[in-house]
Amino acid sequence: MALGIVQRNDEVLLIERRRKEHGLNDESLNWVFPGGNIEPGETNNSAAEREVYEETGYTVEAVKVLDHLQHPTFPAYVYYIACNLANIAPDKVDDSGVLQVQWVQISKLGSFVTSSLNIKVMDYLTKQRPL
C-alpha cells in the first residue's frame, strides 16, 4: 500500500473516504492520506502518484519514501511517500470512494486524522524540509 504525503506550504492533502475504516485501536479513520494498493509491476512511487491522482485529481511527483511498516491488521506493507505537487488546480475526478478532498493546516492535522500519526511523517511535515 502506498500513501502520498503531499504538502503545500503549511497544509497537507487529505481525503475523506466514503467507506469508513478502523484503525489499530478501533478508531474511525474518516480522513486519510490519499493512497491505496500497489498494482502488479508497479513501483511504490508510481503507485503513490497514481493513487493521489485517482483520488484527488492532483498530479504529483513521488520523491522520497519517508517510512514503511507492516500494516497492523492485514499482511501488507504501508509506504509513506513524500510527493511534490505538479499542478496547482486539480483535474476533475470521479472516485466514488472519496467524499471530499481537502487541504488541511498541519497544525490542525490531529483534528482530522484520528489514528496515531506516523512519527517520521509528522517530523517531515512539521519541519517542512524542501525535497
N, C-alpha and C positions, 0 to 999 in steps of 0.2 A: 504494500500500500504506500502510495506517495502523496504527501501533503505539500501544497505550495504555500510558502510563507512569503506574502507579497506586502511590502511596506511602501508607503507613500508619505514622506515627511514624518509626522508623528502619528500616523494611522496605519492600521493593518487591515487587510481584506478578509472578511468573514462571510460565510453563507449560513442561512437558516434552513435546515433540512425540513422537508415535509414529513418524512418518517423519522420520528424521534428515536435516537439510540440511547443506550445506557452505558455509563462508564463503569470502571472497576468497582466503585463503591455504590453502584446502582443510581448514581446521579443522572439526571436527564441531560443529554447532550443536544441542546437546541441549536446553538451557534458553534460552528466548527471552521477550521481552515479548509479551503477547498481542496479536494483530493479524492482519490479512490484507488481502485485496483490497478496493478501493473499488468498490462496485456502481454501475452507470449511474444518474445522477441523484442520487447520494448525496454529501454533503459529506465532507470529510476527518474532521471532528469526529464526525459521525454514524456514519461507518464505524468509527472507533475505539471509540465507545460500543457499537455492535452487536457488534463482534468480541470485545471484552472480555467482554460478557455471554454470548455464544455459547460462548466457550472456558472461562470461569471461573464463570459464574453470578452474578458481581458486577455490580450496576448502578452505572454511573459517569456523571459529567458531564464532558465534554471542555471544558477551559477555556483551553488555550494551546498553540500549536504551538511546541515547543522548537527544532526544526530540521527541515529537509527536505533531501534529497540524492538524486542519481541512484543507483539501485541499481547496484552494481559488476558484476553478472553478467547482468542482463537489463534490457530497456528499460522501466523504471518508476521513479517517484519513491517514496521512503520518507519518510513523515511521522511524526515522533516527537511524540506529543501528550500533554501532561500532563492527567491526569484526576483529579477528586475522587471519592472513594468515597461512594456514596449509600446503600448498605445494608451493615450490619455482617456479617450472615450471608448467604452466597451461596445463590441458588436452586440446585436440583439441575439439572444439565445433562448431556446425553449426547452429548458430542463425541468421536467415535471417533478423531479425530486427536490428542487430548490424553491423555497417560498420567497426568499429575498436575498439580495446581495447588499452588503453594507461595509463602508469604511468606518472603522471604529478607532477612536483615540486609544493609543497604547495604555495611557493612564487609566482608562475605563475598561480594559480588556477583561478584568476579573468579574465585572458585572455581566458580561456576555458569555464567557467561557466558564462553565460551572465545574469542569473536571480539573484535576491538578494539571497546571501548565508545565510543559517540559522546561526544565531549568535552562538548558542550553538555548532553547528558542527564546525564552524570556530575556536571557542575557544578551542575545543578539539584538532583540527588538529595543531593549532599554538603552543599550549603548549606541544604537544607530550607527554602526560601523559601515562605511561605504565598502562595497564589494569590488 
